[in-house]
Amino acid sequence: MADITMCDGTDCPIKEQCDRFTSKPNEHRQSYFVNVPGKLDEDLKFTCDWYYGDTQASIINQLKDIVNGN
């Protein structure tokens, strides 16, 4: 999937639920984050501003439908 930046998921506890890790990369061209974007906050809770799961994919698809007049 070349239209999103992929993540290698190093030390990420939510990588298996994130499309940036689980999607099949485009074999010809694919961008990846240089560093894994997730981090532990001060309460030791893992957060990632770039997480792309089912909810985010659904929102993007709805926006595409609106833009395309569907």
Predicted model as a PDB file, atoms N, CA, C, CB and O in Angstrom, pLDDT in the B-factor column:
MODEL        1                                                                  
ATOM      1  N   MET A   1       0.846  -1.172   0.000  1.00 53.00           N  
ATOM      2  CA  MET A   1       0.000   0.000   0.000  1.00 53.00           C  
ATOM      3  C   MET A   1       0.892   1.235   0.000  1.00 53.00           C  
ATOM      4  CB  MET A   1      -0.962  -0.002   1.218  1.00 53.00           C  
ATOM      5  O   MET A   1       1.292   1.705   1.065  1.00 53.00           O  
ATOM      6  N   ALA A   2       1.199   1.753  -1.142  1.00 58.00           N  
ATOM      7  CA  ALA A   2       2.146   2.859  -1.256  1.00 58.00           C  
ATOM      8  C   ALA A   2       1.566   4.208  -0.847  1.00 58.00           C  
ATOM      9  CB  ALA A   2       2.645   2.946  -2.659  1.00 58.00           C  
ATOM     10  O   ALA A   2       2.321   5.172  -0.728  1.00 58.00           O  
ATOM     11  N   ASP A   3       0.263   4.316  -0.629  1.00 82.00           N  
ATOM     12  CA  ASP A   3      -0.311   5.614  -0.314  1.00 82.00           C  
ATOM     13  C   ASP A   3      -0.282   5.972   1.170  1.00 82.00           C  
ATOM     14  CB  ASP A   3      -1.708   5.656  -0.796  1.00 82.00           C  
ATOM     15  O   ASP A   3      -0.792   7.025   1.551  1.00 82.00           O  
ATOM     16  N   ILE A   4       0.307   5.117   2.019  1.00 89.00           N  
ATOM     17  CA  ILE A   4       0.518   5.486   3.415  1.00 89.00           C  
ATOM     18  C   ILE A   4       1.971   5.231   3.776  1.00 89.00           C  
ATOM     19  CB  ILE A   4      -0.432   4.697   4.355  1.00 89.00           C  
ATOM     20  O   ILE A   4       2.632   4.373   3.192  1.00 89.00           O  
ATOM     21  N   THR A   5       2.457   5.992   4.750  1.00 94.00           N  
ATOM     22  CA  THR A   5       3.793   5.746   5.260  1.00 94.00           C  
ATOM     23  C   THR A   5       3.715   4.542   6.183  1.00 94.00           C  
ATOM     24  CB  THR A   5       4.369   6.998   5.999  1.00 94.00           C  
ATOM     25  O   THR A   5       2.917   4.523   7.120  1.00 94.00           O  
ATOM     26  N   MET A   6       4.537   3.545   5.920  1.00 95.00           N  
ATOM     27  CA  MET A   6       4.530   2.318   6.707  1.00 95.00           C  
ATOM     28  C   MET A   6       5.457   2.463   7.909  1.00 95.00           C  
ATOM     29  CB  MET A   6       4.950   1.113   5.843  1.00 95.00           C  
ATOM     30  O   MET A   6       6.284   3.373   7.974  1.00 95.00           O  
ATOM     31  N   CYS A   7       5.295   1.533   8.866  1.00 95.00           N  
ATOM     32  CA  CYS A   7       6.089   1.533  10.088  1.00 95.00           C  
ATOM     33  C   CYS A   7       6.655   0.138  10.295  1.00 95.00           C  
ATOM     34  CB  CYS A   7       5.241   1.980  11.316  1.00 95.00           C  
ATOM     35  O   CYS A   7       5.953  -0.850  10.077  1.00 95.00           O  
ATOM     36  N   ASP A   8       7.906   0.039  10.711  1.00 94.00           N  
ATOM     37  CA  ASP A   8       8.473  -1.294  10.941  1.00 94.00           C  
ATOM     38  C   ASP A   8       8.076  -1.866  12.296  1.00 94.00           C  
ATOM     39  CB  ASP A   8       9.986  -1.241  10.836  1.00 94.00           C  
ATOM     40  O   ASP A   8       8.352  -3.034  12.571  1.00 94.00           O  
ATOM     41  N   GLY A   9       7.435  -1.069  13.148  1.00 93.00           N  
ATOM     42  CA  GLY A   9       6.859  -1.549  14.395  1.00 93.00           C  
ATOM     43  C   GLY A   9       7.822  -1.942  15.494  1.00 93.00           C  
ATOM     44  O   GLY A   9       7.422  -2.627  16.436  1.00 93.00           O  
ATOM     45  N   THR A  10       9.066  -1.536  15.409  1.00 91.00           N  
ATOM     46  CA  THR A  10      10.055  -1.903  16.415  1.00 91.00           C  
ATOM     47  C   THR A  10       9.588  -1.492  17.814  1.00 91.00           C  
ATOM     48  CB  THR A  10      11.408  -1.253  16.094  1.00 91.00           C  
ATOM     49  O   THR A  10       9.318  -0.318  18.064  1.00 91.00           O  
ATOM     50  N   ASP A  11       9.496  -2.461  18.715  1.00 89.00           N  
ATOM     51  CA  ASP A  11       9.094  -2.247  20.113  1.00 89.00           C  
ATOM     52  C   ASP A  11       7.708  -1.627  20.273  1.00 89.00           C  
ATOM     53  CB  ASP A  11      10.101  -1.368  20.792  1.00 89.00           C  
ATOM     54  O   ASP A  11       7.424  -1.022  21.307  1.00 89.00           O  
ATOM     55  N   CYS A  12       6.861  -1.763  19.295  1.00 93.00           N  
ATOM     56  CA  CYS A  12       5.515  -1.183  19.362  1.00 93.00           C  
ATOM     57  C   CYS A  12       4.518  -2.242  19.839  1.00 93.00           C  
ATOM     58  CB  CYS A  12       5.087  -0.617  17.975  1.00 93.00           C  
ATOM     59  O   CYS A  12       4.371  -3.283  19.198  1.00 93.00           O  
ATOM     60  N   PRO A  13       3.829  -1.985  20.960  1.00 92.00           N  
ATOM     61  CA  PRO A  13       2.889  -2.963  21.487  1.00 92.00           C  
ATOM     62  C   PRO A  13       1.566  -3.041  20.723  1.00 92.00           C  
ATOM     63  CB  PRO A  13       2.611  -2.651  22.912  1.00 92.00           C  
ATOM     64  O   PRO A  13       0.798  -3.978  20.937  1.00 92.00           O  
ATOM     65  N   ILE A  14       1.279  -2.081  19.835  1.00 91.00           N  
ATOM     66  CA  ILE A  14       0.015  -2.093  19.102  1.00 91.00           C  
ATOM     67  C   ILE A  14       0.205  -2.316  17.601  1.00 91.00           C  
ATOM     68  CB  ILE A  14      -0.720  -0.793  19.331  1.00 91.00           C  
ATOM     69  O   ILE A  14      -0.720  -2.102  16.817  1.00 91.00           O  
ATOM     70  N   LYS A  15       1.395  -2.743  17.206  1.00 93.00           N  
ATOM     71  CA  LYS A  15       1.694  -2.865  15.778  1.00 93.00           C  
ATOM     72  C   LYS A  15       0.775  -3.848  15.047  1.00 93.00           C  
ATOM     73  CB  LYS A  15       3.128  -3.295  15.598  1.00 93.00           C  
ATOM     74  O   LYS A  15       0.471  -3.637  13.873  1.00 93.00           O  
ATOM     75  N   GLU A  16       0.332  -4.899  15.703  1.00 93.00           N  
ATOM     76  CA  GLU A  16      -0.512  -5.902  15.041  1.00 93.00           C  
ATOM     77  C   GLU A  16      -1.916  -5.380  14.743  1.00 93.00           C  
ATOM     78  CB  GLU A  16      -0.607  -7.150  15.902  1.00 93.00           C  
ATOM     79  O   GLU A  16      -2.639  -5.988  13.954  1.00 93.00           O  
ATOM     80  N   GLN A  17      -2.317  -4.265  15.362  1.00 90.00           N  
ATOM     81  CA  GLN A  17      -3.614  -3.644  15.101  1.00 90.00           C  
ATOM     82  C   GLN A  17      -3.496  -2.421  14.200  1.00 90.00           C  
ATOM     83  CB  GLN A  17      -4.273  -3.252  16.407  1.00 90.00           C  
ATOM     84  O   GLN A  17      -4.495  -1.755  13.928  1.00 90.00           O  
ATOM     85  N   CYS A  18      -2.306  -2.126  13.742  1.00 93.00           N  
ATOM     86  CA  CYS A  18      -2.060  -0.909  12.967  1.00 93.00           C  
ATOM     87  C   CYS A  18      -1.790  -1.240  11.497  1.00 93.00           C  
ATOM     88  CB  CYS A  18      -0.877  -0.128  13.560  1.00 93.00           C  
ATOM     89  O   CYS A  18      -0.916  -2.046  11.178  1.00 93.00           O  
ATOM     90  N   ASP A  19      -2.556  -0.602  10.612  1.00 90.00           N  
ATOM     91  CA  ASP A  19      -2.373  -0.830   9.176  1.00 90.00           C  
ATOM     92  C   ASP A  19      -1.004  -0.379   8.675  1.00 90.00           C  
ATOM     93  CB  ASP A  19      -3.452  -0.110   8.402  1.00 90.00           C  
ATOM     94  O   ASP A  19      -0.530  -0.871   7.651  1.00 90.00           O  
ATOM     95  N   ARG A  20      -0.374   0.537   9.374  1.00 93.00           N  
ATOM     96  CA  ARG A  20       0.959   0.988   8.953  1.00 93.00           C  
ATOM     97  C   ARG A  20       2.005  -0.121   9.114  1.00 93.00           C  
ATOM     98  CB  ARG A  20       1.380   2.224   9.764  1.00 93.00           C  
ATOM     99  O   ARG A  20       3.069  -0.070   8.497  1.00 93.00           O  
ATOM    100  N   PHE A  21       1.693  -1.122   9.945  1.00 95.00           N  
ATOM    101  CA  PHE A  21       2.580  -2.277  10.130  1.00 95.00           C  
ATOM    102  C   PHE A  21       2.070  -3.502   9.366  1.00 95.00           C  
ATOM    103  CB  PHE A  21       2.712  -2.611  11.624  1.00 95.00           C  
ATOM    104  O   PHE A  21       2.861  -4.221   8.755  1.00 95.00           O  
ATOM    105  N   THR A  22       0.754  -3.746   9.396  1.00 93.00           N  
ATOM    106  CA  THR A  22       0.204  -4.994   8.852  1.00 93.00           C  
ATOM    107  C   THR A  22      -0.080  -4.965   7.352  1.00 93.00           C  
ATOM    108  CB  THR A  22      -1.054  -5.329   9.571  1.00 93.00           C  
ATOM    109  O   THR A  22      -0.212  -6.024   6.739  1.00 93.00           O  
ATOM    110  N   SER A  23      -0.178  -3.787   6.747  1.00 92.00           N  
ATOM    111  CA  SER A  23      -0.461  -3.719   5.309  1.00 92.00           C  
ATOM    112  C   SER A  23       0.700  -4.278   4.501  1.00 92.00           C  
ATOM    113  CB  SER A  23      -0.748  -2.271   4.884  1.00 92.00           C  
ATOM    114  O   SER A  23       1.856  -4.242   4.922  1.00 92.00           O  
ATOM    115  N   LYS A  24       0.359  -4.789   3.343  1.00 92.00           N  
ATOM    116  CA  LYS A  24       1.404  -5.294   2.440  1.00 92.00           C  
ATOM    117  C   LYS A  24       2.063  -4.100   1.746  1.00 92.00           C  
ATOM    118  CB  LYS A  24       0.808  -6.302   1.381  1.00 92.00           C  
ATOM    119  O   LYS A  24       1.387  -3.312   1.085  1.00 92.00           O  
ATOM    120  N   PRO A  25       3.376  -3.970   1.897  1.00 93.00           N  
ATOM    121  CA  PRO A  25       4.057  -2.834   1.255  1.00 93.00           C  
ATOM    122  C   PRO A  25       4.080  -2.979  -0.269  1.00 93.00           C  
ATOM    123  CB  PRO A  25       5.493  -2.706   1.787  1.00 93.00           C  
ATOM    124  O   PRO A  25       4.085  -4.089  -0.802  1.00 93.00           O  
ATOM    125  N   ASN A  26       4.095  -1.856  -0.942  1.00 91.00           N  
ATOM    126  CA  ASN A  26       4.231  -1.847  -2.392  1.00 91.00           C  
ATOM    127  C   ASN A  26       5.655  -2.275  -2.728  1.00 91.00           C  
ATOM    128  CB  ASN A  26       3.901  -0.435  -2.992  1.00 91.00           C  
ATOM    129  O   ASN A  26       6.616  -1.715  -2.202  1.00 91.00           O  
ATOM    130  N   GLU A  27       5.787  -3.260  -3.597  1.00 88.00           N  
ATOM    131  CA  GLU A  27       7.120  -3.796  -3.899  1.00 88.00           C  
ATOM    132  C   GLU A  27       7.983  -2.843  -4.726  1.00 88.00           C  
ATOM    133  CB  GLU A  27       6.984  -5.107  -4.633  1.00 88.00           C  
ATOM    134  O   GLU A  27       9.204  -2.994  -4.765  1.00 88.00           O  
ATOM    135  N   HIS A  28       7.363  -1.865  -5.386  1.00 90.00           N  
ATOM    136  CA  HIS A  28       8.120  -0.954  -6.250  1.00 90.00           C  
ATOM    137  C   HIS A  28       8.502   0.352  -5.566  1.00 90.00           C  
ATOM    138  CB  HIS A  28       7.322  -0.649  -7.485  1.00 90.00           C  
ATOM    139  O   HIS A  28       9.569   0.911  -5.817  1.00 90.00           O  
ATOM    140  N   ARG A  29       7.620   0.827  -4.703  1.00 90.00           N  
ATOM    141  CA  ARG A  29       7.923   2.067  -3.976  1.00 90.00           C  
ATOM    142  C   ARG A  29       7.075   2.095  -2.712  1.00 90.00           C  
ATOM    143  CB  ARG A  29       7.653   3.339  -4.864  1.00 90.00           C  
ATOM    144  O   ARG A  29       5.858   1.917  -2.757  1.00 90.00           O  
ATOM    145  N   GLN A  30       7.724   2.318  -1.610  1.00 93.00           N  
ATOM    146  CA  GLN A  30       7.021   2.374  -0.333  1.00 93.00           C  
ATOM    147  C   GLN A  30       7.807   3.232   0.637  1.00 93.00           C  
ATOM    148  CB  GLN A  30       6.805   0.960   0.245  1.00 93.00           C  
ATOM    149  O   GLN A  30       9.010   3.039   0.815  1.00 93.00           O  
ATOM    150  N   SER A  31       7.130   4.177   1.263  1.00 94.00           N  
ATOM    151  CA  SER A  31       7.800   5.011   2.264  1.00 94.00           C  
ATOM    152  C   SER A  31       7.588   4.416   3.651  1.00 94.00           C  
ATOM    153  CB  SER A  31       7.274   6.473   2.211  1.00 94.00           C  
ATOM    154  O   SER A  31       6.552   3.816   3.935  1.00 94.00           O  
ATOM    155  N   TYR A  32       8.590   4.594   4.508  1.00 95.00           N  
ATOM    156  CA  TYR A  32       8.576   4.125   5.891  1.00 95.00           C  
ATOM    157  C   TYR A  32       9.016   5.262   6.802  1.00 95.00           C  
ATOM    158  CB  TYR A  32       9.497   2.881   6.073  1.00 95.00           C  
ATOM    159  O   TYR A  32       9.800   6.123   6.402  1.00 95.00           O  
ATOM    160  N   PHE A  33       8.504   5.259   8.035  1.00 95.00           N  
ATOM    161  CA  PHE A  33       9.008   6.192   9.030  1.00 95.00           C  
ATOM    162  C   PHE A  33      10.472   5.862   9.292  1.00 95.00           C  
ATOM    163  CB  PHE A  33       8.169   6.129  10.346  1.00 95.00           C  
ATOM    164  O   PHE A  33      10.846   4.690   9.334  1.00 95.00           O  
ATOM    165  N   VAL A  34      11.292   6.874   9.467  1.00 94.00           N  
ATOM    166  CA  VAL A  34      12.695   6.666   9.815  1.00 94.00           C  
ATOM    167  C   VAL A  34      12.780   6.116  11.237  1.00 94.00           C  
ATOM    168  CB  VAL A  34      13.508   7.990   9.683  1.00 94.00           C  
ATOM    169  O   VAL A  34      13.544   5.188  11.503  1.00 94.00           O  
ATOM    170  N   ASN A  35      11.998   6.687  12.145  1.00 91.00           N  
ATOM    171  CA  ASN A  35      11.913   6.228  13.528  1.00 91.00           C  
ATOM    172  C   ASN A  35      10.467   5.858  13.828  1.00 91.00           C  
ATOM    173  CB  ASN A  35      12.428   7.319  14.520  1.00 91.00           C  
ATOM    174  O   ASN A  35       9.545   6.485  13.307  1.00 91.00           O  
ATOM    175  N   VAL A  36      10.266   4.855  14.656  1.00 89.00           N  
ATOM    176  CA  VAL A  36       8.913   4.478  15.047  1.00 89.00           C  
ATOM    177  C   VAL A  36       8.280   5.679  15.746  1.00 89.00           C  
ATOM    178  CB  VAL A  36       8.913   3.207  15.978  1.00 89.00           C  
ATOM    179  O   VAL A  36       8.872   6.219  16.680  1.00 89.00           O  
ATOM    180  N   PRO A  37       7.078   6.117  15.313  1.00 93.00           N  
ATOM    181  CA  PRO A  37       6.506   7.348  15.848  1.00 93.00           C  
ATOM    182  C   PRO A  37       5.882   7.231  17.242  1.00 93.00           C  
ATOM    183  CB  PRO A  37       5.482   7.841  14.911  1.00 93.00           C  
ATOM    184  O   PRO A  37       5.644   8.256  17.881  1.00 93.00           O  
ATOM    185  N   GLY A  38       5.613   6.030  17.730  1.00 92.00           N  
ATOM    186  CA  GLY A  38       4.991   5.870  19.042  1.00 92.00           C  
ATOM    187  C   GLY A  38       5.972   6.103  20.176  1.00 92.00           C  
ATOM    188  O   GLY A  38       7.188   6.035  20.000  1.00 92.00           O  
ATOM    189  N   LYS A  39       5.402   6.382  21.358  1.00 91.00           N  
ATOM    190  CA  LYS A  39       6.257   6.633  22.519  1.00 91.00           C  
ATOM    191  C   LYS A  39       5.476   6.363  23.795  1.00 91.00           C  
ATOM    192  CB  LYS A  39       6.794   8.086  22.509  1.00 91.00           C  
ATOM    193  O   LYS A  39       4.246   6.305  23.785  1.00 91.00           O  
ATOM    194  N   LEU A  40       6.198   6.199  24.883  1.00 89.00           N  
ATOM    195  CA  LEU A  40       5.586   6.087  26.197  1.00 89.00           C  
ATOM    196  C   LEU A  40       5.403   7.483  26.774  1.00 89.00           C  
ATOM    197  CB  LEU A  40       6.445   5.203  27.142  1.00 89.00           C  
ATOM    198  O   LEU A  40       6.317   8.305  26.712  1.00 89.00           O  
ATOM    199  N   ASP A  41       4.221   7.759  27.338  1.00 88.00           N  
ATOM    200  CA  ASP A  41       4.024   9.058  27.965  1.00 88.00           C  
ATOM    201  C   ASP A  41       4.493   9.012  29.422  1.00 88.00           C  
ATOM    202  CB  ASP A  41       2.540   9.482  27.883  1.00 88.00           C  
ATOM    203  O   ASP A  41       5.063   8.014  29.863  1.00 88.00           O  
ATOM    204  N   GLU A  42       4.255  10.075  30.154  1.00 89.00           N  
ATOM    205  CA  GLU A  42       4.746  10.146  31.533  1.00 89.00           C  
ATOM    206  C   GLU A  42       4.105   9.100  32.450  1.00 89.00           C  
ATOM    207  CB  GLU A  42       4.493  11.529  32.093  1.00 89.00           C  
ATOM    208  O   GLU A  42       4.669   8.773  33.494  1.00 89.00           O  
ATOM    209  N   ASP A  43       2.938   8.572  32.076  1.00 90.00           N  
ATOM    210  CA  ASP A  43       2.271   7.510  32.847  1.00 90.00           C  
ATOM    211  C   ASP A  43       2.637   6.113  32.338  1.00 90.00           C  
ATOM    212  CB  ASP A  43       0.751   7.695  32.789  1.00 90.00           C  
ATOM    213  O   ASP A  43       2.025   5.118  32.727  1.00 90.00           O  
ATOM    214  N   LEU A  44       3.646   6.055  31.463  1.00 89.00           N  
ATOM    215  CA  LEU A  44       4.106   4.815  30.836  1.00 89.00           C  
ATOM    216  C   LEU A  44       3.024   4.160  29.982  1.00 89.00           C  
ATOM    217  CB  LEU A  44       4.574   3.840  31.899  1.00 89.00           C  
ATOM    218  O   LEU A  44       2.997   2.938  29.832  1.00 89.00           O  
ATOM    219  N   LYS A  45       2.130   4.983  29.422  1.00 90.00           N  
ATOM    220  CA  LYS A  45       1.119   4.509  28.490  1.00 90.00           C  
ATOM    221  C   LYS A  45       1.641   4.764  27.076  1.00 90.00           C  
ATOM    222  CB  LYS A  45      -0.266   5.218  28.732  1.00 90.00           C  
ATOM    223  O   LYS A  45       2.097   5.865  26.768  1.00 90.00           O  
ATOM    224  N   PHE A  46       1.572   3.745  26.218  1.00 90.00           N  
ATOM    225  CA  PHE A  46       2.064   3.889  24.855  1.00 90.00           C  
ATOM    226  C   PHE A  46       1.040   4.663  24.028  1.00 90.00           C  
ATOM    227  CB  PHE A  46       2.352   2.501  24.219  1.00 90.00           C  
ATOM    228  O   PHE A  46      -0.149   4.346  24.038  1.00 90.00           O  
ATOM    229  N   THR A  47       1.512   5.672  23.320  1.00 90.00           N  
ATOM    230  CA  THR A  47       0.660   6.437  22.412  1.00 90.00           C  
ATOM    231  C   THR A  47       1.362   6.608  21.072  1.00 90.00           C  
ATOM    232  CB  THR A  47       0.302   7.815  23.018  1.00 90.00           C  
ATOM    233  O   THR A  47       2.590   6.641  20.994  1.00 90.00           O  
ATOM    234  N   CYS A  48       0.567   6.715  20.036  1.00 92.00           N  
ATOM    235  CA  CYS A  48       1.118   6.944  18.700  1.00 92.00           C  
ATOM    236  C   CYS A  48       0.168   7.852  17.930  1.00 92.00           C  
ATOM    237  CB  CYS A  48       1.339   5.596  17.939  1.00 92.00           C  
ATOM    238  O   CYS A  48      -0.977   7.489  17.661  1.00 92.00           O  
ATOM    239  N   ASP A  49       0.654   9.027  17.584  1.00 90.00           N  
ATOM    240  CA  ASP A  49      -0.157   9.973  16.829  1.00 90.00           C  
ATOM    241  C   ASP A  49      -0.403   9.509  15.395  1.00 90.00           C  
ATOM    242  CB  ASP A  49       0.511  11.331  16.819  1.00 90.00           C  
ATOM    243  O   ASP A  49      -1.281  10.039  14.713  1.00 90.00           O  
ATOM    244  N   TRP A  50       0.349   8.543  14.945  1.00 91.00           N  
ATOM    245  CA  TRP A  50       0.245   8.071  13.561  1.00 91.00           C  
ATOM    246  C   TRP A  50      -0.443   6.710  13.450  1.00 91.00           C  
ATOM    247  CB  TRP A  50       1.624   7.990  12.943  1.00 91.00           C  
ATOM    248  O   TRP A  50      -0.445   6.111  12.375  1.00 91.00           O  
ATOM    249  N   TYR A  51      -1.026   6.215  14.541  1.00 90.00           N  
ATOM    250  CA  TYR A  51      -1.750   4.939  14.529  1.00 90.00           C  
ATOM    251  C   TYR A  51      -2.827   4.971  13.456  1.00 90.00           C  
ATOM    252  CB  TYR A  51      -2.376   4.641  15.918  1.00 90.00           C  
ATOM    253  O   TYR A  51      -3.560   5.953  13.335  1.00 90.00           O  
ATOM    254  N   TYR A  52      -2.924   3.901  12.680  1.00 88.00           N  
ATOM    255  CA  TYR A  52      -3.890   3.823  11.579  1.00 88.00           C  
ATOM    256  C   TYR A  52      -4.614   2.483  11.668  1.00 88.00           C  
ATOM    257  CB  TYR A  52      -3.184   3.988  10.184  1.00 88.00           C  
ATOM    258  O   TYR A  52      -4.201   1.500  11.053  1.00 88.00           O  
ATOM    259  N   GLY A  53      -5.688   2.458  12.433  1.00 84.00           N  
ATOM    260  CA  GLY A  53      -6.467   1.236  12.622  1.00 84.00           C  
ATOM    261  C   GLY A  53      -7.796   1.302  11.897  1.00 84.00           C  
ATOM    262  O   GLY A  53      -7.993   2.142  11.019  1.00 84.00           O  
ATOM    263  N   ASP A  54      -8.717   0.404  12.271  1.00 75.00           N  
ATOM    264  CA  ASP A  54     -10.015   0.314  11.599  1.00 75.00           C  
ATOM    265  C   ASP A  54     -10.799   1.618  11.650  1.00 75.00           C  
ATOM    266  CB  ASP A  54     -10.837  -0.789  12.217  1.00 75.00           C  
ATOM    267  O   ASP A  54     -11.399   2.015  10.652  1.00 75.00           O  
ATOM    268  N   THR A  55     -10.803   2.287  12.792  1.00 78.00           N  
ATOM    269  CA  THR A  55     -11.560   3.530  12.930  1.00 78.00           C  
ATOM    270  C   THR A  55     -11.021   4.601  11.991  1.00 78.00           C  
ATOM    271  CB  THR A  55     -11.516   4.028  14.378  1.00 78.00           C  
ATOM    272  O   THR A  55     -11.792   5.286  11.319  1.00 78.00           O  
ATOM    273  N   GLN A  56      -9.709   4.745  11.943  1.00 76.00           N  
ATOM    274  CA  GLN A  56      -9.107   5.741  11.074  1.00 76.00           C  
ATOM    275  C   GLN A  56      -9.375   5.421   9.595  1.00 76.00           C  
ATOM    276  CB  GLN A  56      -7.599   5.824  11.337  1.00 76.00           C  
ATOM    277  O   GLN A  56      -9.656   6.323   8.805  1.00 76.00           O  
ATOM    278  N   ALA A  57      -9.289   4.161   9.232  1.00 74.00           N  
ATOM    279  CA  ALA A  57      -9.546   3.762   7.849  1.00 74.00           C  
ATOM    280  C   ALA A  57     -10.996   4.057   7.471  1.00 74.00           C  
ATOM    281  CB  ALA A  57      -9.234   2.264   7.649  1.00 74.00           C  
ATOM    282  O   ALA A  57     -11.270   4.503   6.357  1.00 74.00           O  
ATOM    283  N   SER A  58     -11.909   3.813   8.379  1.00 79.00           N  
ATOM    284  CA  SER A  58     -13.320   4.090   8.130  1.00 79.00           C  
ATOM    285  C   SER A  58     -13.562   5.576   7.912  1.00 79.00           C  
ATOM    286  CB  SER A  58     -14.171   3.588   9.292  1.00 79.00           C  
ATOM    287  O   SER A  58     -14.320   5.958   7.020  1.00 79.00           O  
ATOM    288  N   ILE A  59     -12.927   6.411   8.714  1.00 81.00           N  
ATOM    289  CA  ILE A  59     -13.077   7.864   8.581  1.00 81.00           C  
ATOM    290  C   ILE A  59     -12.528   8.329   7.235  1.00 81.00           C  
ATOM    291  CB  ILE A  59     -12.355   8.599   9.738  1.00 81.00           C  
ATOM    292  O   ILE A  59     -13.159   9.133   6.550  1.00 81.00           O  
ATOM    293  N   ILE A  60     -11.366   7.830   6.859  1.00 81.00           N  
ATOM    294  CA  ILE A  60     -10.767   8.205   5.567  1.00 81.00           C  
ATOM    295  C   ILE A  60     -11.683   7.797   4.419  1.00 81.00           C  
ATOM    296  CB  ILE A  60      -9.375   7.548   5.397  1.00 81.00           C  
ATOM    297  O   ILE A  60     -11.885   8.573   3.485  1.00 81.00           O  
ATOM    298  N   ASN A  61     -12.235   6.592   4.479  1.00 82.00           N  
ATOM    299  CA  ASN A  61     -13.136   6.131   3.410  1.00 82.00           C  
ATOM    300  C   ASN A  61     -14.401   6.985   3.339  1.00 82.00           C  
ATOM    301  CB  ASN A  61     -13.515   4.657   3.631  1.00 82.00           C  
ATOM    302  O   ASN A  61     -14.887   7.271   2.244  1.00 82.00           O  
ATOM    303  N   GLN A  62     -14.938   7.394   4.480  1.00 85.00           N  
ATOM    304  CA  GLN A  62     -16.106   8.266   4.487  1.00 85.00           C  
ATOM    305  C   GLN A  62     -15.784   9.619   3.865  1.00 85.00           C  
ATOM    306  CB  GLN A  62     -16.622   8.453   5.912  1.00 85.00           C  
ATOM    307  O   GLN A  62     -16.582  10.159   3.099  1.00 85.00           O  
ATOM    308  N   LEU A  63     -14.614  10.168   4.194  1.00 87.00           N  
ATOM    309  CA  LEU A  63     -14.205  11.443   3.614  1.00 87.00           C  
ATOM    310  C   LEU A  63     -14.016  11.341   2.103  1.00 87.00           C  
ATOM    311  CB  LEU A  63     -12.917  11.926   4.267  1.00 87.00           C  
ATOM    312  O   LEU A  63     -14.377  12.258   1.365  1.00 87.00           O  
ATOM    313  N   LYS A  64     -13.449  10.224   1.643  1.00 89.00           N  
ATOM    314  CA  LYS A  64     -13.279  10.016   0.200  1.00 89.00           C  
ATOM    315  C   LYS A  64     -14.634   9.965  -0.490  1.00 89.00           C  
ATOM    316  CB  LYS A  64     -12.491   8.719  -0.078  1.00 89.00           C  
ATOM    317  O   LYS A  64     -14.800  10.531  -1.570  1.00 89.00           O  
ATOM    318  N   ASP A  65     -15.621   9.281   0.132  1.00 89.00           N  
ATOM    319  CA  ASP A  65     -16.971   9.227  -0.436  1.00 89.00           C  
ATOM    320  C   ASP A  65     -17.586  10.610  -0.527  1.00 89.00           C  
ATOM    321  CB  ASP A  65     -17.865   8.317   0.397  1.00 89.00           C  
ATOM    322  O   ASP A  65     -18.223  10.938  -1.528  1.00 89.00           O  
ATOM    323  N   ILE A  66     -17.406  11.429   0.507  1.00 89.00           N  
ATOM    324  CA  ILE A  66     -17.951  12.783   0.495  1.00 89.00           C  
ATOM    325  C   ILE A  66     -17.316  13.602  -0.615  1.00 89.00           C  
ATOM    326  CB  ILE A  66     -17.733  13.467   1.850  1.00 89.00           C  
ATOM    327  O   ILE A  66     -18.017  14.287  -1.359  1.00 89.00           O  
ATOM    328  N   VAL A  67     -16.002  13.538  -0.733  1.00 93.00           N  
ATOM    329  CA  VAL A  67     -15.281  14.295  -1.767  1.00 93.00           C  
ATOM    330  C   VAL A  67     -15.704  13.849  -3.164  1.00 93.00           C  
ATOM    331  CB  VAL A  67     -13.758  14.126  -1.598  1.00 93.00           C  
ATOM    332  O   VAL A  67     -15.812  14.665  -4.079  1.00 93.00           O  
ATOM    333  N   ASN A  68     -15.942  12.542  -3.319  1.00 93.00           N  
ATOM    334  CA  ASN A  68     -16.322  11.996  -4.614  1.00 93.00           C  
ATOM    335  C   ASN A  68     -17.825  12.103  -4.889  1.00 93.00           C  
ATOM    336  CB  ASN A  68     -15.894  10.555  -4.699  1.00 93.00           C  
ATOM    337  O   ASN A  68     -18.297  11.649  -5.932  1.00 93.00           O  
ATOM    338  N   GLY A  69     -18.584  12.706  -3.955  1.00 90.00           N  
ATOM    339  CA  GLY A  69     -20.019  12.915  -4.172  1.00 90.00           C  
ATOM    340  C   GLY A  69     -20.869  11.684  -3.959  1.00 90.00           C  
ATOM    341  O   GLY A  69     -21.992  11.617  -4.459  1.00 90.00           O  
ATOM    342  N   ASN A  70     -20.359  10.706  -3.225  1.00 81.00           N  
ATOM    343  CA  ASN A  70     -21.135   9.484  -2.976  1.00 81.00           C  
ATOM    344  C   ASN A  70     -21.918   9.579  -1.682  1.00 81.00           C  
ATOM    345  CB  ASN A  70     -20.218   8.268  -2.933  1.00 81.00           C  
ATOM    346  O   ASN A  70     -22.625   8.639  -1.319  1.00 81.00           O  
TER     347      ASN A  70                                                      
ENDMDL                                                                          
END                                                                             
